[in-house]
Amino acid sequence: MKTVSLVILVQDGFNSLKSCLDSITNHTDQKIVSVSVVDDASKDQRVFDLLKEFRKSWKGRVKIVRHKRRLDYLKSVEEVFRFLERENNDVIILSGDVVVSDNWLLKLRDAAYFNERNWVVTPLINKGAKFSWPRKIPRELGVKEIAEIVDAVSLREYPRIPGGLDFALYIKKDFLSFLKKLKKKGEGFQEENIFLLALKNCKHVLADDVFVYRTGEMAWRDLRPAEELRMTNVDEGLKNVLERLDFFLTRKISRERKRILYLLHNPISRNAVGGTEFHVMDLVNGLRDKYCIYVVNVEKDHVRVEEIADCYFNVYFFPFKRKGKPVVYDALLKKVFSLTLNIFSPHIVHVHHLMRASADIIGCAKTRGIPVVFSVHDGYVFCPNYSLTYRNNYCGLPDNHEICKDCLKSLGFNHLSLEEWRNSMLRELRKCDLIVFPSNTVKKLFYRIYGSMNHKIIQHGVHLPPGKVVPKEKFSVCFLGYAEPAKGEELIRLLVPLLLKENIDVHFLGMNWEKLFPEEFRERNSDKLHFHGRYNRLDLHNILSEIRPTIICLLSRGFESFGYALSEAWASGLPVVVSPHTAMDESVERSGGGLILEKKRP
């Protein structure tokens, strides 16, 4: 094999440089490289001493060049190529804060000579100038482990990537000839512009079987780590490589960590709007750096499993065809749950919602010795009509089940009785190790229906904003959330004209509020009636700070176990008006942070 010229660019960063030089010594055949170190005016005396030791360990076969003033990365590379043009070797440019892995040089060379037009090769590198992989280094894995994963799963496809300068480059001697031609044609251009032009106009590929680790300690002013790569703008081959690597890296992380499985009714990655989804999102975001998390939900024709660890995300689909309306038990779904538990082996199962699923997952987990936690987020555990409304009003779970029979029939649940539903639920709830209630209101209702069980009351948290909202002098009202019958849309439809008549501005924050009012009504009152659309929870405080309402109205007609919107309003310092029969009225009564509508005549 012909000699390769290895050039290491250094700018202080003693600790990283030591790791870099040690890795090069341990993972590079000294017979096939000639090494040059370009010290870009380092100020740390330890760097000078370290380079002397490195040259000594290589028996003097290391050339050291020192700049009197800093040139930074691009001009340093330019200078390197001026004295390497005569050698006619392939060249490796390496930032001194890059740690290499086993067989790195040979693999880079294989990628370069896989195709005669592959003139420039970049390894997979975190904190790279064009893109970074992995996006985050998992705390359980070192450079060696990640390099082994990369080598094991690589298909040696060497996809094309955007051309340009980077912190680790293998450059074939063909590029040097191309550069010379450009220089002859490029009279009037600055030399570094010609060099960058050459890099961007030759074939640049990724060595998808090589990983090198960059600490980022050498802060080159003219070369920065890239922002997150936009997958829509890259070569399909590169996209496939990165997705495959993410998949296997996540699988590796999952074997190293404790695993949590959450079951709920909707995926959290797709436009979540409900409190249960928000709560699980908060749990996932708070735990994903320490645990591997599986979020499971049942859809029409499959069971969906989202695998989440750090910033990595995989989705698995298990085919499943439901027959008829959801029930507490489902033999086919039980098989899918058993398969899911066998594959992912969670250390704990936390059931957040059984809608569209079945309670079979509890028994499947317990037979495998997996503890189960069950959170009560709404009324589904008591009745398939989870909002606990009858004719758009809170039903209160009447003792007269004839009313319940008519209600369930109107919702299409002709196949079950409320007694069967609750008896089945009770059997499964008794198997759980812990029941979690978000409020005392829910606990009281649960005890009334099912009796006492091992439990904890844990309220949901919210992100605290930086300050409080100062209302405008003119009185105004803001309705928060989204429109549906159980959220009090009929009451709000009647109330808004009365507010407008009193010259009170009305704001709607959330989804579907426009549908409550005819277009002509909205246009006629456009100066006082304002629809702000769906909002991101993290932006809510900023939006409220612009609107500056006097009060927030939360007029749900159904069962509310906690009330995220209530906490968000209070976090911004705004009082609320809430409907009765919910956990929100419990909070308002305890804190005095608002008003509660009269129970009989709201």
Secondary structure, 3 states (H helix, E strand, C coil): CCCEEEEEEECCCHHHHHHHHHHHHHHCCHHHEEEEEEECCCCCHHHHHHHHHHHHHCCCCEEEEECCCCCHHHHHHHHHHHHHCCCCCEEEEEECCEECCCCHHHHHHHHHHCCCCCCEEEEEECCCCCCCCCCCCCCCCCHHHHHHHHHHHCCCCCCECCCCCCCEEEECHHHHHHHHHHHHHCCCCCHHHHHHHHHHCCCEEEEEEEEEEECCCCCCCCCCCCCCCCHHHCCHHHHHHHHHHHHHHHHHHHHHCCEEEEECCCCCCCCCCCHHHHHHHHHHHHHCCCCEEEEEEECCCEEEEEEEECCEEEEEEEECCCCCCCCCCCHHHHHHHHHHHHHHCCCEEEECCCCCCCCHHHHHHHHCCCCEEEECCCHHHCCCCCCCEECCEECCCCCCHHHHHHHHHHCCCCCCCHHHHHHHHHHHHCCCCEEEECCHHHHHHHHHHHCCCCEEECCCCCCCCCCCCCCCCCCEEEEEEECCHHHCHHHHHHHHHHHHHCCCEEEEEEECHHHHCCHHHHHHCCCCEEECCCCCHHHHHHHHHHHCCCEEEECCCCCCCCCHHHHHHHHCCCCEEECCCCHHHHHHHHHCCEEECCCCCC
